[in-house]
Amino acid sequence: MSIENRRTKLVFSAMEKLVAGGRAEIRPGDITAALRESGTPMLAWEVRGVLSELETEDLIRLDAASGAWLLAEEASRKAG
C-alpha cells in the first residue's frame, strides 16, 4: 500500500469514527487530534489535502456555510 493510500484510509477511518461517536460536522483539527490519539499523527496540511481527495471521490463534502466536512450519504456504501 502506498503512503498516499494509507493516509487516505487513515483520514477517512478517523472521520467515520468521529461520526460514529456522534459528531456530524468534522474539521481538519478534529481529525488530526484523533489521529494523534491513535498513535498515527499527521500534519494539518496533509489531512486537508486528503479531505480534498475524498471530496473528489464523493465520499465527503464540505459544508460551505459552516466550513465543516460531512460524510456523504453514500460514503459508507462506496468505501465498504
Secondary structure as UniProt FT lines:
FT   HELIX           3..20
FT   TURN            21..22
FT   HELIX           28..37
FT   TURN            38..39
FT   HELIX           44..56
FT   TURN            57..58
FT   STRAND          60..63
FT   TURN            64..67
FT   STRAND          68..71
FT   TURN            73..74
FT   HELIX           75..79
//
